[in-house]
Amino acid sequence: MDRTVLCVDTDARISTVSTAVETEDNLTAIEARSVEDALDVIGSEPVVGVVTAYDLADGTGMDVIQAVREQTPQTPVVLFTDVSPAEIDTNSVEEVLVEYLNRDIPDATDRLGFIVNDVIDHSAQVGFLTPDNEDERLDALDQYDIDSLPIEESFERLTDLITAHFDVAVAFVGLIEEDEENFLACTGGDWDSLTREDTICTHSMLQEDVMVVEDIANDKRFNKNEQLENLGIVSYAGANMTSSDGHVIGQVCALGHEPRRYTAKEKHDLEQFADTAMEILELRQSVLDNQDVEVHQ
């Protein structure tokens, strides 16, 4: 049975996108070249998925996603764009699945049809961007037996060092699981977890370098987030914890109750703290694995 997919992009790019979608035998593309055209289709045609660019002639892909949310919130969306996640406003995308695919990565266009089929097959209501390798990332995270690893004291010392080094109110080490971020250590706050919709790390993990939000009040992605407001978070800096096989499984973050800038040197220092956290995790897991081998010999 054919699946009808709405493809939204500019005149210069739309044919490439629709052709890529239709490389999958069971996908049929409907083209829209503007937000207005897309809204007409959403209101009149039964589609099982949407592929949209971010920059459109009369708005952004977020306007398209908002329409999906209001009319058919279960319909999954692939945001196919070369715009960085840091520049994307996702405040309005609650209750719709959004898959982020950077069109500049190698073979992105060739993979588009497969990804559309996959998100349709596994669609669920979430309100955050996910990396295109989310399943593999979660598999990598599952390789760490967190509950059995003696890491709490080491990570608490590390977050103590981070708060002192940067003179910030809060520092934490968090692992980003399927629906939430769980904190392994948190200095300056009594936090156990945040949903992925509420944590800034959902955005930060999509960037290779350190993500900094100098003042959340001036950032439209986060200034209406009541959870962040309740926690008193004003500034944010987050660095990736990247596993040996290249998957981002968590974040090491510094938070302030006042606006804060970070120099290039400070960003580098935070990356080193994140590398240290990952090294601690890898080392403790290696020791545990070796113990298990010895027990079964």
DADAHU-V796308 format. One line per field, one symbol per residue. phi: phi as a letter, one per 30 degrees, with the letter a starting at -180 (. if undefined). psi: psi as a letter, one per 20 degrees, with the letter a starting at -180 (. if undefined). Layout:
phi=???
psi=???
//
This chain:
phi=.dcccdcbadedcdddddddddddeccbcccbcadedddddedbcdccabcbdcdbdblbddddddddedcbddddbcdcacddedccdceccdibdbccbddddeiedddededeeddddcdadbbadbddcedddddddddcdedccdcedddddddddddddchcdbbbcbcccdcacccdaacjacccabdddcdddeddddcdcdcbcdbedccddbdcdddddddidcbbbbbdccddcjcdcabcbbbbcbeacbdeddddddddddddeddddddddddddddddddcd
psi=pqppppporrhhihhgghgggjhphjppppqpjrgggghgghiipoqiqppqrgorhkbrhhhghghgghgmiipqpoooqjpqhhjpojhjkqkppoppooiiqpjghhiggggggghghkqrorlqqqqikgghghgghiipmghipmighghghghggghggilrhqqqpqpoagirppphqopiqmpgrqqhhhphhhghiiqhapppohohhjoihiijohghghikpgqqppqpoprhjjpoiaqpqpqqjqqpqprhghggghhhgghgghggggghhgggghggghhj.
//
